[in-house]
Protein backbone atom coordinates (compact mmCIF):
# COMPACT_ATOMS: atom_id res chain seq x y z
CA UNK A 1 0.00 0.00 0.00
CA UNK A 2 1.73 3.17 -1.24
CA UNK A 3 0.18 5.85 1.00
CA UNK A 4 2.91 7.98 2.51
CA UNK A 5 1.32 11.36 3.22
CA UNK A 6 -1.53 12.07 5.60
CA UNK A 7 -3.74 13.26 2.72
CA UNK A 8 -3.21 9.99 0.85
CA UNK A 9 -4.11 8.01 3.96
CA UNK A 10 -7.30 10.01 4.46
CA UNK A 11 -8.27 9.65 0.79
CA UNK A 12 -7.85 5.88 1.05
CA UNK A 13 -10.66 5.63 3.61
CA UNK A 14 -13.86 6.02 1.58
CA UNK A 15 -17.39 5.34 2.77
CA UNK A 16 -16.83 1.66 1.94
CA UNK A 17 -14.43 1.18 4.84
CA UNK A 18 -15.14 -0.07 8.35
CA UNK A 19 -12.68 1.59 10.73
CA UNK A 20 -11.93 -0.66 13.72
CA UNK A 21 -10.01 0.56 16.75
CA UNK A 22 -8.56 -2.27 18.85
CA UNK A 23 -7.16 -1.93 22.36
CA UNK A 24 -4.76 -4.87 22.72
CA UNK A 25 -4.37 -6.67 26.04
CA UNK A 26 -2.50 -9.70 27.30
CA UNK A 27 -5.65 -11.80 27.79
CA UNK A 28 -8.50 -9.79 26.28
CA UNK A 29 -8.88 -7.26 23.47
CA UNK A 30 -11.56 -4.61 22.96
CA UNK A 31 -12.80 -3.19 19.65
CA UNK A 32 -15.14 -0.50 18.37
CA UNK A 33 -16.23 0.16 14.77
CA UNK A 34 -16.70 3.52 13.02
CA UNK A 35 -17.26 4.91 9.55
CA UNK A 36 -14.67 7.10 7.83
CA UNK A 37 -16.64 10.10 9.23
CA UNK A 38 -16.20 8.86 12.82
CA UNK A 39 -19.80 7.70 13.18
CA UNK A 40 -19.85 4.70 15.50
CA UNK A 41 -21.46 1.53 14.16
CA UNK A 42 -20.86 -0.65 17.21
CA UNK A 43 -23.22 -0.13 20.15
CA UNK A 44 -20.47 -0.69 22.71
CA UNK A 45 -16.91 -1.91 23.05
CA UNK A 46 -16.68 -5.55 22.00
CA UNK A 47 -14.39 -7.72 24.13
CA UNK A 48 -12.83 -10.93 22.87
CA UNK A 49 -10.19 -13.26 24.26
CA UNK A 50 -6.63 -13.60 23.00
CA UNK A 51 -7.07 -17.07 21.49
CA UNK A 52 -8.52 -18.71 18.38
CA UNK A 53 -12.08 -18.78 19.75
CA UNK A 54 -11.85 -15.09 20.58
CA UNK A 55 -10.46 -14.22 17.16
CA UNK A 56 -13.23 -16.15 15.41
CA UNK A 57 -15.85 -14.45 17.61
CA UNK A 58 -14.40 -11.07 16.64
CA UNK A 59 -14.42 -12.01 12.96
CA UNK A 60 -18.12 -12.96 13.10
CA UNK A 61 -18.94 -9.77 14.99
CA UNK A 62 -17.20 -7.49 12.50
CA UNK A 63 -18.62 -9.43 9.53
CA UNK A 64 -22.16 -8.86 10.85
CA UNK A 65 -21.57 -5.11 11.11
CA UNK A 66 -19.97 -4.95 7.65
CA UNK A 67 -22.90 -6.86 6.17
CA UNK A 68 -25.52 -4.73 7.93
CA UNK A 69 -24.07 -1.43 6.68
CA UNK A 70 -22.99 -2.85 3.29
CA UNK A 71 -19.33 -2.02 3.74
CA UNK A 72 -16.58 -3.59 1.67
CA UNK A 73 -13.24 -3.14 3.42
CA UNK A 74 -12.00 -3.40 7.00
CA UNK A 75 -9.10 -1.47 8.54
CA UNK A 76 -8.02 -2.49 12.05
CA UNK A 77 -5.75 -0.15 13.99
CA UNK A 78 -3.85 -0.89 17.19
CA UNK A 79 -0.88 0.29 19.23
CA UNK A 80 2.35 -1.68 18.57
CA UNK A 81 3.15 -2.02 22.26
CA UNK A 82 4.44 -5.27 23.69
CA UNK A 83 4.09 -8.50 21.73
CA UNK A 84 0.42 -9.35 22.29
CA UNK A 85 -0.63 -7.84 18.95
CA UNK A 86 1.48 -10.24 16.84
CA UNK A 87 -0.95 -13.17 16.69
CA UNK A 88 -4.01 -10.96 16.38
CA UNK A 89 -2.49 -8.98 13.51
CA UNK A 90 -1.52 -12.17 11.66
CA UNK A 91 -5.05 -13.54 12.03
CA UNK A 92 -6.60 -10.31 10.78
CA UNK A 93 -4.24 -10.11 7.82
CA UNK A 94 -4.91 -13.72 6.85
CA UNK A 95 -8.67 -13.07 6.92
CA UNK A 96 -8.71 -10.11 4.57
CA UNK A 97 -8.44 -7.22 7.04
CA UNK A 98 -5.93 -4.40 6.70
CA UNK A 99 -3.83 -3.97 9.84
CA UNK A 100 -2.27 -0.60 10.68
CA UNK A 101 -0.51 0.91 13.67
CA UNK A 102 -0.98 4.15 15.54
CA UNK A 103 1.69 5.91 17.55
CA UNK A 104 1.18 5.26 21.29
CA UNK A 105 2.17 8.85 22.06
CA UNK A 106 -0.60 10.06 19.70
CA UNK A 107 -3.13 7.92 21.59
CA UNK A 108 -1.92 9.31 24.88
CA UNK A 109 -2.24 12.92 23.76
CA UNK A 110 -5.59 12.44 21.99
CA UNK A 111 -7.54 10.93 24.89
CA UNK A 112 -8.79 14.27 26.20
CA UNK A 113 -10.29 15.50 22.92
CA UNK A 114 -13.72 13.97 23.61
CA UNK A 115 -14.20 14.42 27.36
CA UNK A 116 -11.22 16.46 28.64
CA UNK A 117 -10.35 13.46 30.78
CA UNK A 118 -6.93 11.74 30.56
CA UNK A 119 -8.37 8.52 32.02
CA UNK A 120 -7.51 5.25 30.27
CA UNK A 121 -10.03 2.42 29.93
CA UNK A 122 -10.98 -0.39 27.57
CA UNK A 123 -13.97 1.50 26.09
CA UNK A 124 -12.21 4.78 25.47
CA UNK A 125 -8.96 3.64 23.85
CA UNK A 126 -10.54 1.85 20.83
CA UNK A 127 -12.46 5.03 20.01
CA UNK A 128 -9.32 7.15 20.26
CA UNK A 129 -7.43 4.75 18.03
CA UNK A 130 -10.22 4.70 15.42
CA UNK A 131 -10.30 8.50 15.45
CA UNK A 132 -6.60 8.61 14.62
CA UNK A 133 -7.20 6.24 11.70
CA UNK A 134 -9.92 8.49 10.30
CA UNK A 135 -7.52 11.45 10.57
CA UNK A 136 -4.91 9.61 8.54
CA UNK A 137 -2.55 9.29 11.51
CA UNK A 138 -1.61 5.65 11.04
CA UNK A 139 1.28 3.56 9.76
CA UNK A 140 1.47 0.38 7.74
CA UNK A 141 3.40 -2.17 9.82
CA UNK A 142 6.11 -4.20 8.18
CA UNK A 143 5.94 -7.86 9.10
CA UNK A 144 8.95 -9.55 7.43
CA UNK A 145 8.36 -12.79 5.61
CA UNK A 146 10.54 -15.59 4.29
CA UNK A 147 14.29 -15.12 4.55
CA UNK A 148 13.92 -11.66 6.10
CA UNK A 149 11.77 -13.00 8.94
CA UNK A 150 14.38 -15.67 9.66
CA UNK A 151 17.21 -13.11 9.64
CA UNK A 152 15.37 -10.83 12.06
CA UNK A 153 14.60 -13.60 14.54
CA UNK A 154 18.11 -15.02 14.32
CA UNK A 155 19.62 -11.58 14.88
CA UNK A 156 17.40 -11.08 17.94
CA UNK A 157 18.66 -14.40 19.29
CA UNK A 158 22.24 -13.33 18.58
CA UNK A 159 21.76 -10.06 20.46
CA UNK A 160 20.29 -11.92 23.43
CA UNK A 161 23.18 -14.39 23.47
CA UNK A 162 25.70 -11.54 23.22
CA UNK A 163 24.03 -9.68 26.09
CA UNK A 164 24.09 -12.81 28.23
CA UNK A 165 27.74 -13.34 27.36
CA UNK A 166 28.61 -9.80 28.39
CA UNK A 167 26.63 -10.21 31.60
CA UNK A 168 28.51 -13.40 32.53
CA UNK A 169 31.86 -11.83 31.70
CA UNK A 170 31.05 -8.87 33.93
CA UNK A 171 30.11 -11.22 36.76
CA UNK A 172 33.35 -13.11 36.25
CA UNK A 173 35.32 -9.87 36.48
CA UNK A 174 33.48 -9.04 39.68
CA UNK A 175 34.29 -12.46 41.16
CA UNK A 176 37.99 -12.08 40.34
CA UNK A 177 38.18 -8.57 41.79
CA UNK A 178 36.68 -9.86 45.06
CA UNK A 179 38.42 -13.19 45.56
CA UNK A 180 41.62 -12.98 43.50
CA UNK A 181 42.31 -9.36 42.40
CA UNK A 182 45.95 -10.14 41.55
CA UNK A 183 44.88 -12.66 38.90
CA UNK A 184 44.98 -10.12 36.06
CA UNK A 185 48.49 -9.00 36.94
CA UNK A 186 49.61 -12.38 35.55
CA UNK A 187 46.86 -13.26 33.05
CA UNK A 188 45.56 -10.56 30.74
CA UNK A 189 41.82 -10.93 30.16
CA UNK A 190 39.37 -13.77 30.63
CA UNK A 191 40.16 -15.33 27.25
CA UNK A 192 43.57 -16.57 28.38
CA UNK A 193 43.55 -20.38 28.05
CA UNK A 194 46.15 -20.82 30.77
CA UNK A 195 44.22 -18.57 33.15
CA UNK A 196 40.97 -20.34 32.34
CA UNK A 197 42.48 -23.76 33.15
CA UNK A 198 43.77 -22.42 36.45
CA UNK A 199 40.36 -21.00 37.41
CA UNK A 200 38.81 -24.40 36.76
CA UNK A 201 41.32 -26.34 38.88
CA UNK A 202 42.42 -23.81 41.51
CA UNK A 203 40.22 -20.69 41.50
CA UNK A 204 41.13 -19.25 44.93
CA UNK A 205 44.57 -17.99 46.05
CA UNK A 206 44.68 -20.65 48.77
CA UNK A 207 44.11 -23.34 46.12
CA UNK A 208 47.02 -21.98 44.08
CA UNK A 209 49.27 -21.91 47.14
CA UNK A 210 48.48 -25.55 47.92
CA UNK A 211 49.43 -26.63 44.39
CA UNK A 212 52.64 -24.62 44.27
CA UNK A 213 54.45 -23.70 41.08
CA UNK A 214 55.02 -27.36 40.13
CA UNK A 215 51.32 -28.20 40.56
CA UNK A 216 50.20 -25.17 38.55
CA UNK A 217 52.66 -25.97 35.78
CA UNK A 218 51.43 -29.57 35.74
CA UNK A 219 47.87 -28.37 34.97
CA UNK A 220 49.14 -26.77 31.77
CA UNK A 221 51.35 -29.74 30.88
CA UNK A 222 48.41 -32.13 31.17
CA UNK A 223 46.62 -30.21 28.42
CA UNK A 224 49.83 -29.71 26.39
CA UNK A 225 49.39 -25.95 26.51
CA UNK A 226 52.26 -24.01 24.98
CA UNK A 227 53.54 -20.55 25.81
CA UNK A 228 53.38 -20.96 29.58
CA UNK A 229 55.65 -22.76 31.97
CA UNK A 230 57.38 -22.67 35.33
CA UNK A 231 58.09 -18.93 35.22
CA UNK A 232 54.42 -18.08 34.76
CA UNK A 233 53.50 -20.59 37.47
CA UNK A 234 55.90 -18.96 39.90
CA UNK A 235 54.38 -15.55 39.14
CA UNK A 236 50.82 -16.65 39.91
CA UNK A 237 51.89 -18.49 43.07
CA UNK A 238 53.68 -15.38 44.32
CA UNK A 239 50.58 -13.29 43.53
CA UNK A 240 48.41 -15.79 45.42
CA UNK A 241 50.68 -15.71 48.47
CA UNK A 242 50.31 -11.93 48.69
CA UNK A 243 46.64 -11.78 47.67
CA UNK A 244 44.26 -9.40 49.44
CA UNK A 245 41.24 -11.31 48.14
CA UNK A 246 38.33 -12.22 50.36
CA UNK A 247 38.94 -15.34 52.47
CA UNK A 248 35.38 -15.99 53.68
CA UNK A 249 32.82 -18.21 51.91
CA UNK A 250 35.42 -20.28 50.08
CA UNK A 251 33.02 -23.12 49.20
CA UNK A 252 30.43 -20.65 47.85
CA UNK A 253 33.11 -18.84 45.85
CA UNK A 254 34.21 -22.10 44.19
CA UNK A 255 30.60 -22.94 43.31
CA UNK A 256 30.04 -19.49 41.87
CA UNK A 257 33.13 -19.51 39.65
CA UNK A 258 32.27 -23.01 38.41
CA UNK A 259 28.78 -21.82 37.38
CA UNK A 260 30.17 -18.69 35.73
CA UNK A 261 32.68 -20.65 33.66
CA UNK A 262 29.94 -23.10 32.67
CA UNK A 263 27.64 -20.24 31.61
CA UNK A 264 30.49 -18.58 29.73
CA UNK A 265 31.00 -21.69 27.60
CA UNK A 266 27.27 -22.16 27.12
CA UNK A 267 26.58 -18.65 25.81
CA UNK A 268 29.76 -18.57 23.73
CA UNK A 269 28.79 -21.81 21.97
CA UNK A 270 25.23 -20.56 21.54
CA UNK A 271 26.41 -17.30 19.99
CA UNK A 272 28.73 -19.11 17.57
CA UNK A 273 25.93 -21.49 16.52
CA UNK A 274 23.48 -18.65 15.95
CA UNK A 275 26.07 -16.61 14.04
CA UNK A 276 26.76 -19.53 11.70
CA UNK A 277 23.04 -19.87 10.89
CA UNK A 278 22.63 -16.11 10.60
CA UNK A 279 25.53 -15.74 8.15
CA UNK A 280 24.12 -18.53 5.99
CA UNK A 281 20.75 -16.75 5.76
CA UNK A 282 22.22 -13.28 5.20
CA UNK A 283 24.30 -14.45 2.23
CA UNK A 284 21.06 -15.32 0.43
CA UNK A 285 20.06 -11.63 0.30
CA UNK A 286 20.64 -10.21 -3.21
CA UNK A 287 23.84 -8.14 -3.62
CA UNK A 288 24.87 -8.61 0.01
CA UNK A 289 28.36 -9.75 -1.03
CA UNK A 290 28.93 -6.32 -2.62
CA UNK A 291 28.09 -4.64 0.66
CA UNK A 292 30.62 -6.81 2.49
CA UNK A 293 33.36 -5.68 0.10
CA UNK A 294 33.45 -2.27 1.81
CA UNK A 295 36.45 -2.07 4.10
CA UNK A 296 35.16 -1.73 7.67
CA UNK A 297 31.75 -3.32 7.06
CA UNK A 298 31.54 -6.69 8.79
CA UNK A 299 29.04 -9.51 8.83
CA UNK A 300 27.57 -8.65 12.23
CA UNK A 301 26.64 -5.08 11.26
CA UNK A 302 25.45 -6.27 7.84
CA UNK A 303 23.21 -8.87 9.43
CA UNK A 304 21.92 -6.31 11.93
CA UNK A 305 21.12 -3.84 9.13
CA UNK A 306 19.21 -6.40 7.05
CA UNK A 307 17.43 -7.77 10.13
CA UNK A 308 16.05 -4.35 11.00
CA UNK A 309 15.05 -3.04 7.56
CA UNK A 310 14.01 -6.32 5.93
CA UNK A 311 13.47 -6.18 2.18
CA UNK A 312 15.15 -2.92 1.13
CA UNK A 313 13.09 -2.73 -2.07
CA UNK A 314 10.09 -1.60 0.03
CA UNK A 315 11.76 1.80 0.51
CA UNK A 316 11.38 4.43 -2.19
CA UNK A 317 14.53 6.27 -1.12
CA UNK A 318 17.21 6.05 1.61
CA UNK A 319 15.69 8.95 3.57
CA UNK A 320 12.92 6.63 4.72
CA UNK A 321 15.54 4.29 6.20
CA UNK A 322 17.14 7.28 7.89
CA UNK A 323 13.78 8.17 9.41
CA UNK A 324 13.16 4.56 10.44
CA UNK A 325 16.48 4.49 12.29
CA UNK A 326 15.76 7.70 14.21
CA UNK A 327 18.58 9.56 12.45
CA UNK A 328 16.31 12.11 10.77
CA UNK A 329 17.38 15.66 11.54
CA UNK A 330 15.01 17.65 13.76
CA UNK A 331 15.35 21.45 13.70
CA UNK A 332 14.54 23.84 16.53
CA UNK A 333 13.67 27.08 14.73
CA UNK A 334 11.01 29.65 15.58
CA UNK A 335 10.85 33.14 14.14
CA UNK A 336 14.27 34.72 14.46
CA UNK A 337 15.45 31.99 16.81
CA UNK A 338 17.61 29.29 15.28
CA UNK A 339 18.18 26.44 17.68
CA UNK A 340 20.51 23.50 17.49
CA UNK A 341 19.42 20.62 15.27
CA UNK A 342 19.57 17.03 16.47
CA UNK A 343 18.53 13.56 15.38
CA UNK A 344 14.99 12.48 16.21
CA UNK A 345 15.85 9.26 18.14
CA UNK A 346 12.41 7.99 17.01
CA UNK A 347 12.60 4.70 15.23
CA UNK A 348 14.26 1.33 15.57
CA UNK A 349 16.97 1.80 18.19
CA UNK A 350 18.74 -1.46 17.27
CA UNK A 351 19.06 -0.21 13.69
CA UNK A 352 20.39 3.12 14.96
CA UNK A 353 22.96 1.39 17.17
CA UNK A 354 23.99 -0.94 14.33
CA UNK A 355 24.60 2.05 12.04
CA UNK A 356 26.56 3.78 14.80
CA UNK A 357 28.80 0.71 15.22
CA UNK A 358 29.29 0.47 11.47
CA UNK A 359 30.13 4.19 11.22
CA UNK A 360 32.77 3.88 13.94
CA UNK A 361 34.23 0.86 12.15
CA UNK A 362 34.51 2.48 8.70
CA UNK A 363 35.94 5.69 10.17
CA UNK A 364 38.76 3.71 11.78
CA UNK A 365 39.37 1.24 8.92
CA UNK A 366 38.26 2.89 5.67
CA UNK A 367 40.31 5.86 4.35
CA UNK A 368 37.34 7.23 2.39
CA UNK A 369 35.04 7.56 5.40
CA UNK A 370 37.96 8.65 7.60
CA UNK A 371 38.51 11.56 5.19
CA UNK A 372 34.82 12.49 5.34
CA UNK A 373 34.87 12.38 9.16
CA UNK A 374 37.99 14.53 9.29
CA UNK A 375 36.45 17.07 6.94
CA UNK A 376 33.22 17.30 8.93
CA UNK A 377 35.09 17.93 12.19
CA UNK A 378 37.73 20.35 10.85
CA UNK A 379 35.97 22.41 8.17
CA UNK A 380 36.04 26.17 8.67
CA UNK A 381 32.28 26.67 8.35
CA UNK A 382 29.91 24.84 10.69
CA UNK A 383 32.33 22.16 11.92
CA UNK A 384 30.64 19.19 13.54
CA UNK A 385 31.41 17.70 16.91
CA UNK A 386 32.76 14.16 17.02
CA UNK A 387 29.46 12.37 17.62
CA UNK A 388 27.61 14.62 15.15
CA UNK A 389 30.12 13.65 12.49
CA UNK A 390 29.72 9.94 13.32
CA UNK A 391 25.95 10.28 12.85
CA UNK A 392 26.52 12.07 9.54
CA UNK A 393 28.74 9.20 8.39
CA UNK A 394 26.03 6.75 9.50
CA UNK A 395 23.52 8.57 7.29
CA UNK A 396 26.00 8.39 4.42
CA UNK A 397 26.32 4.66 4.99
CA UNK A 398 22.54 4.31 4.63
CA UNK A 399 22.70 5.90 1.18
CA UNK A 400 25.68 3.76 0.17
CA UNK A 401 24.01 0.54 1.36
CA UNK A 402 20.75 1.48 -0.36
CA UNK A 403 22.47 2.07 -3.71
CA UNK A 404 24.48 -1.15 -3.52
CA UNK A 405 21.58 -3.39 -2.49
CA UNK A 406 18.99 -1.94 -4.87
CA UNK A 407 21.17 -1.41 -7.95
CA UNK A 408 23.79 -4.12 -7.51
CA UNK A 409 26.74 -1.76 -8.08
CA UNK A 410 30.13 -2.05 -6.40
CA UNK A 411 31.30 0.46 -3.82
CA UNK A 412 33.39 3.28 -5.35
CA UNK A 413 35.21 5.44 -2.81
CA UNK A 414 35.92 8.25 -5.26
CA UNK A 415 32.30 8.44 -6.34
CA UNK A 416 31.20 8.45 -2.70
CA UNK A 417 33.46 11.40 -1.95
CA UNK A 418 32.38 13.17 -5.14
CA UNK A 419 28.70 12.80 -4.24
CA UNK A 420 29.30 14.86 -1.09
CA UNK A 421 29.88 17.81 -3.45
CA UNK A 422 33.15 18.86 -1.88
CA UNK A 423 35.65 18.76 -4.80
CA UNK A 424 38.61 19.77 -2.62
CA UNK A 425 38.11 16.73 -0.42
CA UNK A 426 37.76 14.37 -3.38
CA UNK A 427 40.84 15.80 -5.12
CA UNK A 428 42.93 15.60 -1.95
CA UNK A 429 41.92 11.97 -1.44
CA UNK A 430 42.62 11.07 -5.08
CA UNK A 431 46.10 12.55 -4.93
Secondary structure, DSSP 4 states (H G I P E B T S, - for coil): ----SHHHHHHH--TTEEEEEEE--SSEEEEEEE-TT--B-SSSPEEEESSHHHHHHHHHHHHHHHHHTT--EEEEEEE--SSTHHHHHHHHHHTT-EEEEE-HHHHHHHTHHHHS-----HHHHHHHHHHHHHTT--B------THHHHHHHHHHHHHHHHHHHHHHHHHHHHHHHHH-GGGGGTS-STT-HHHHHHHHH--SHHHHHHHHHHHHHHHHHHTT--S--HHHHHHHHHHHHT-----S-HHHHHHHHHHHHHHHHHHHHHHHHHHHHHHHHHTTSTTHHHHTTSTT--HHHHHHHHHHH--GGG-SSHHHHHHHTT--EE--EETTEE---EE---S-HHHHHHHHHHHHHHHHH-HHHHHHHHHHHH-SSSPPPHHHHHHHHHHHHHHHHHHHHHH-PPP-HHHHHHHTT-HHHHHHHH-
